[in-house]
């Protein structure tokens, strides 16, 4: 089964590039099948990692950035793949 972990944070005003750079520097102790980093308006950063694992597997996730870098707590979601295209 393929599981996708999504990590999304919103930077404090004007610090979107800094948050993006921070997220890209974060190393995980195990390499996922795939990792993608995206950005959006309002200085939001999204990191998606894909894993060959059970839905409830204990998987490494990106940490919380420092409070001075984010405007709110990080949002996290977990999804399992149901189809392949």
C-alpha positions as protocol buffer text, in pm:
chain_id: "A"
residue {
  index: 1
  type: UNK
  ca { x: 0 y: 0 z: 0 }
}
residue {
  index: 2
  type: UNK
  ca { x: 114 y: 355 z: -63 }
}
residue {
  index: 3
  type: UNK
  ca { x: 65 y: 616 z: 207 }
}
residue {
  index: 4
  type: UNK
  ca { x: 110 y: 991 z: 153 }
}
residue {
  index: 5
  type: UNK
  ca { x: 193 y: 1221 z: 440 }
}
residue {
  index: 6
  type: UNK
  ca { x: 115 y: 1588 z: 390 }
}
residue {
  index: 7
  type: UNK
  ca { x: 275 y: 1862 z: 598 }
}
residue {
  index: 8
  type: UNK
  ca { x: 155 y: 2221 z: 551 }
}
residue {
  index: 9
  type: UNK
  ca { x: 268 y: 2539 z: 724 }
}
residue {
  index: 10
  type: UNK
  ca { x: 203 y: 2909 z: 682 }
}
residue {
  index: 11
  type: UNK
  ca { x: 495 y: 3144 z: 739 }
}
residue {
  index: 12
  type: UNK
  ca { x: 477 y: 3460 z: 939 }
}
residue {
  index: 13
  type: UNK
  ca { x: 433 y: 3768 z: 721 }
}
residue {
  index: 14
  type: UNK
  ca { x: 713 y: 3806 z: 467 }
}
residue {
  index: 15
  type: UNK
  ca { x: 900 y: 3488 z: 566 }
}
residue {
  index: 16
  type: UNK
  ca { x: 766 y: 3250 z: 302 }
}
residue {
  index: 17
  type: UNK
  ca { x: 1102 y: 3204 z: 127 }
}
residue {
  index: 18
  type: UNK
  ca { x: 1268 y: 3137 z: 461 }
}
residue {
  index: 19
  type: UNK
  ca { x: 1007 y: 2874 z: 552 }
}
residue {
  index: 20
  type: UNK
  ca { x: 1044 y: 2714 z: 210 }
}
residue {
  index: 21
  type: UNK
  ca { x: 1422 y: 2693 z: 252 }
}
residue {
  index: 22
  type: UNK
  ca { x: 1380 y: 2552 z: 604 }
}
residue {
  index: 23
  type: UNK
  ca { x: 1143 y: 2279 z: 483 }
}
residue {
  index: 24
  type: UNK
  ca { x: 1375 y: 2182 z: 197 }
}
residue {
  index: 25
  type: UNK
  ca { x: 1668 y: 2143 z: 439 }
}
residue {
  index: 26
  type: UNK
  ca { x: 1484 y: 1901 z: 666 }
}
residue {
  index: 27
  type: UNK
  ca { x: 1623 y: 1548 z: 638 }
}
residue {
  index: 28
  type: UNK
  ca { x: 1420 y: 1243 z: 730 }
}
residue {
  index: 29
  type: UNK
  ca { x: 1593 y: 941 z: 891 }
}
residue {
  index: 30
  type: UNK
  ca { x: 1451 y: 717 z: 618 }
}
residue {
  index: 31
  type: UNK
  ca { x: 1413 y: 812 z: 253 }
}
residue {
  index: 32
  type: UNK
  ca { x: 1052 y: 808 z: 123 }
}
residue {
  index: 33
  type: UNK
  ca { x: 954 y: 669 z: -216 }
}
residue {
  index: 34
  type: UNK
  ca { x: 898 y: 1027 z: -326 }
}
residue {
  index: 35
  type: UNK
  ca { x: 908 y: 1374 z: -172 }
}
residue {
  index: 36
  type: UNK
  ca { x: 768 y: 1691 z: -321 }
}
residue {
  index: 37
  type: UNK
  ca { x: 778 y: 2047 z: -186 }
}
residue {
  index: 38
  type: UNK
  ca { x: 526 y: 2306 z: -303 }
}
residue {
  index: 39
  type: UNK
  ca { x: 437 y: 2665 z: -220 }
}
residue {
  index: 40
  type: UNK
  ca { x: 119 y: 2869 z: -242 }
}
residue {
  index: 41
  type: UNK
  ca { x: -2 y: 3226 z: -186 }
}
residue {
  index: 42
  type: UNK
  ca { x: -4 y: 3361 z: 169 }
}
residue {
  index: 43
  type: UNK
  ca { x: 346 y: 3218 z: 228 }
}
residue {
  index: 44
  type: UNK
  ca { x: 224 y: 2858 z: 260 }
}
residue {
  index: 45
  type: UNK
  ca { x: 455 y: 2559 z: 215 }
}
residue {
  index: 46
  type: UNK
  ca { x: 340 y: 2201 z: 153 }
}
residue {
  index: 47
  type: UNK
  ca { x: 559 y: 1890 z: 171 }
}
residue {
  index: 48
  type: UNK
  ca { x: 419 y: 1555 z: 55 }
}
residue {
  index: 49
  type: UNK
  ca { x: 605 y: 1230 z: 113 }
}
residue {
  index: 50
  type: UNK
  ca { x: 502 y: 892 z: -26 }
}
residue {
  index: 51
  type: UNK
  ca { x: 577 y: 566 z: 156 }
}
residue {
  index: 52
  type: UNK
  ca { x: 537 y: 195 z: 86 }
}
residue {
  index: 53
  type: UNK
  ca { x: 375 y: 122 z: 421 }
}
residue {
  index: 54
  type: UNK
  ca { x: 53 y: 41 z: 601 }
}
residue {
  index: 55
  type: UNK
  ca { x: -178 y: 336 z: 670 }
}
residue {
  index: 56
  type: UNK
  ca { x: -107 y: 330 z: 1043 }
}
residue {
  index: 57
  type: UNK
  ca { x: 270 y: 267 z: 1011 }
}
residue {
  index: 58
  type: UNK
  ca { x: 507 y: 470 z: 1226 }
}
residue {
  index: 59
  type: UNK
  ca { x: 662 y: 699 z: 964 }
}
residue {
  index: 60
  type: UNK
  ca { x: 904 y: 991 z: 1000 }
}
residue {
  index: 61
  type: UNK
  ca { x: 754 y: 1336 z: 956 }
}
residue {
  index: 62
  type: UNK
  ca { x: 892 y: 1685 z: 926 }
}
residue {
  index: 63
  type: UNK
  ca { x: 916 y: 1864 z: 1261 }
}
residue {
  index: 64
  type: UNK
  ca { x: 748 y: 2186 z: 1367 }
}
residue {
  index: 65
  type: UNK
  ca { x: 944 y: 2495 z: 1261 }
}
residue {
  index: 66
  type: UNK
  ca { x: 1025 y: 2756 z: 1524 }
}
residue {
  index: 67
  type: UNK
  ca { x: 732 y: 2968 z: 1641 }
}
residue {
  index: 68
  type: UNK
  ca { x: 898 y: 3277 z: 1497 }
}
residue {
  index: 69
  type: UNK
  ca { x: 883 y: 3126 z: 1146 }
}
residue {
  index: 70
  type: UNK
  ca { x: 519 y: 3012 z: 1132 }
}
residue {
  index: 71
  type: UNK
  ca { x: 192 y: 3197 z: 1176 }
}
residue {
  index: 72
  type: UNK
  ca { x: 9 y: 2893 z: 1313 }
}
residue {
  index: 73
  type: UNK
  ca { x: 63 y: 2529 z: 1402 }
}
residue {
  index: 74
  type: UNK
  ca { x: 158 y: 2294 z: 1119 }
}
residue {
  index: 75
  type: UNK
  ca { x: -129 y: 2100 z: 961 }
}
residue {
  index: 76
  type: UNK
  ca { x: -70 y: 1729 z: 894 }
}
residue {
  index: 77
  type: UNK
  ca { x: -277 y: 1477 z: 698 }
}
residue {
  index: 78
  type: UNK
  ca { x: -231 y: 1112 z: 606 }
}
residue {
  index: 79
  type: UNK
  ca { x: -385 y: 950 z: 299 }
}
residue {
  index: 80
  type: UNK
  ca { x: -371 y: 604 z: 143 }
}
residue {
  index: 81
  type: UNK
  ca { x: -366 y: 548 z: -230 }
}
residue {
  index: 82
  type: UNK
  ca { x: -677 y: 380 z: -366 }
}
residue {
  index: 83
  type: UNK
  ca { x: -594 y: 393 z: -738 }
}
residue {
  index: 84
  type: UNK
  ca { x: -290 y: 440 z: -956 }
}
residue {
  index: 85
  type: UNK
  ca { x: -295 y: 641 z: -1276 }
}
